[in-house]
Amino acid sequence: MPLLLLFDIDGTLLRAGDPVHAEAMRLALYEFVGEPVALDGIPLAGMLDRQIARLALLRHGLDNETIERLLPEILQQTGKHYAERVRRGDRRSWVLPGVRELLTQLWQQGHLAGVLTGNTELVARTKLAAADLDQLLPFGAYGDQAEERHLLVAHARFTVKIRYGLDIPLAHTILVGDTPRDVAAALESGTKVLAVTTGRFGPEELRTAGASAVLPDLADVDRVLATLHELAARP
């Protein structure tokens, strides 16, 4: 039975903190609100772009009805602004150690690797192309497709079923991420999770959140592969 691996992007596959992404959202918010909307103070790590934009608009004083009306266009425009500013290869140096080799080996071993990310689909696809990882991560679930991160697991599994004709059980589905929100998404969706400390959180924080396993990074590919297989074998 193949494994389904769903990787977070920022802080897991690529180094965290993309200023162009934040600026793209600020521009989109400004265009629809007509004045600057602050993102300062919002705990961005592990949040969906939809959640970030919603919280920023709420703090700015907009009512829920207006926010619901504006959100789809704001998220679409965020993606367009990002895609206008980032080109293929621009983020190649941002790829964290071991990532490219790990993804290559997963596919060679017959497993499936995609993304489960808070980025909107256009931002994510642009970011992966900029890192030259898009061919190794050909599918995913994105931050404009659900209200909560754990709901994206069902999106990803449905995509795999349609695209590859495979109904991979939750027991063989593993999230890989760097934040407590990645861990929570796995726990709430009934999957397992490998957490890495390449983002802003240390091993104790991730273990306390309930991570199935914690590694410092993805650099030791043999160790990562062994850990993934061990997780899949757990009841």
N, C-alpha and C positions, 0 to 999 in steps of 0.2 A: 504493500500500500504506500503510495507516494505521500510525502508530507506537503502541507500547504503552509508556507512561511510568509507572514505579512509584516513587512518592515516599516517602521516609522522612518521619516526622512531626516528632519533636522535634529542633529545631536546623536543620531544613530548611524545613518549612512553618510551624511555630510556634517561638517562642523556647524554648530548651532550659531544663530544670530545672523540673519540675512537682511541687511539694512534696506535693500531694494524691495524686498517683500513688504516690509513695514511701510515704506514710503509709497508703494503702490496702493496699499489700503488707505493711507491718509489722503492720497489724491482722490481716490474714488469716493470716500466719505465727504470730502470737501465739495466735490462736483454735485452731489445730491442733497447736501444739507445747506450749502451756500456759505459756510464758514468753517474754520479749522475745527476738527474733532480730535481730541487728544486720545492717544493710546497709552500714555504714561500711567503706570501703576496697575495696569492689567496684567495678571500672571499668565503670560503667553505660553509658557512651556506646557505642551500637551493639549492645549485648547484647539478646538476647531476654528477655522477662519469665520465660520458663521457665528460661533459663540463670541468671538472677539469683537466682531462688528456690532453684534446685538448689544453687548455690554457697553461698548463705547457710545452707542446711540442712546441707550438708557441713561447713562451718566450725563449725557449732553442735554437731556430733558425731553427727548422725543417719546411719544406714547407708543404703546405696543402695536396698535393698528397701523400707524405710520411706519414703524420699523418693519413690520411684516410685508408691507407694500414695497418698501425700498430695498430690502435685503437682497433679493435675487439679482437686481441690477447692480447693486454695489459690489457683490461678489464677482459678477461677470466682468465688471469694469476693473476690479482689482487684478484679475487674471490678464486682461488686455494690457494694462499698464506694465505689469511685470514682464509679459512676453515682448513688449516693445523695447525693454531695457536690457534683457539678458539673452545672449546668443549661445548656440551650441559650442561647448568647450570652455565657456566662461567660468564654470564651477568645477572643472576637472581637478584642480589642485585642492578642492574642498573635500574630496572623497577620503574618508577615514581609512586607516590601515586595515588591510585584510578584506575590505568590502568587495572589491572587484573579484578577487580570487574566490571568496566564499560563494558569491552569486553564481559564478561560472561553474564551480564544483556542484552546487545544488542542482542545477539544470543537467549537468552531465550524469548525475546519479539518479535522474528521473523524478526529481521533486519539482514543485512549483513555487516560484518566488514572485511576490507582488508587493505593493505598498498599501499601508493603511495609515493615512496621514491627515492631519488637520488642514493641510493646504487645500485650496480649491483645486479642481481637476486641471484647469489650465495652468495654474501656478506650478502644481506638482509635475505635470508633463514637461513644462518648460525647464524646470529646475533639474529634472533627471536628464533631459537632453543636454543641458549645459554641463552636466557632470559626465556625459557619455555613459550613462547607466540605463538609458531608456530601453535598450535592446535586452537587457538582463532583467528588467522589471516591467514587463509588457502589459500588466493589468493592475488594478487597484481599487480602493475605495477612498473617497475624498471628502474634505471638510465642507463641501457644499451639498452633500448628499444626505445628510442626517442632522438631527438636532443634538445627538449625543454620540460620543466616540464609540461606545460599545455596539451601537446599532450598525456601524460600518462593517462589522464582521459578517453580518448576513449579506450585505451588498457584495463583499468580496467573494464569499462562497457561492453566491448566485452567479456572479460573473464567471467563475471557474467552471461551474456546471454547464453554462451556456457555451462558453468558449472551447472548453476541452472535453465536455461530456463526462466530467468526473464529479461525483458527489462525495467529497472528502469529509469524513466525520470530524466532529469537533475535537475528538481525542487526538487526531492527527493534524490539527490546526494550531500553529504556534505563532504568537505575536512576538516581535522583537522590537524593543523600544528602550528609551532612556529616562522616562519620567513616571512618577506615580500614577498619572492619568493613563499611560499605556498599560500599566499593571491593572488598574481598575477596569479598563475596557475588557481585558482578558477575563478577569474574575466575573464580571457581570455578563459576559457572553458565553461563559462555560468553556473557554479555551485555556491553553497554557501560555506562559510568557517567559521569555528570556530577556532579562533586563541587563543593560550595559551602562557603565558609569562614564560614558563619553560625553554626557550632557552636563547638566547643572546639579545632579543629585548623586550622592554617595551610596555605597553598598548598603549601609544600615537603613537609610531612608527607603531604598527600593525593597529590601527584605521586609521591613516593617509594613510596607504597602501590600505585601503578599506575593512578591515575585516568585515564580516557580524555581528560578535559578538566576544567579547574578554573576556576570563576568566583567572584568575591567574594560574590555573592548572586544572587537571582532578580529584582532590582528592574528591570533593563533588559530588559524582556520581549522586545523585538525581537532583542537580542543572544542571549538564552537560546534563543529559537526557532531562530535561525540556527545556533547551536551544536548543538542537538539534530538538526537536519536534516543538518548536516555529519557528525555522529557516525554517523547512520544510513547515510550514503553511503559510509562507510569499509568496506573489505572485511573 
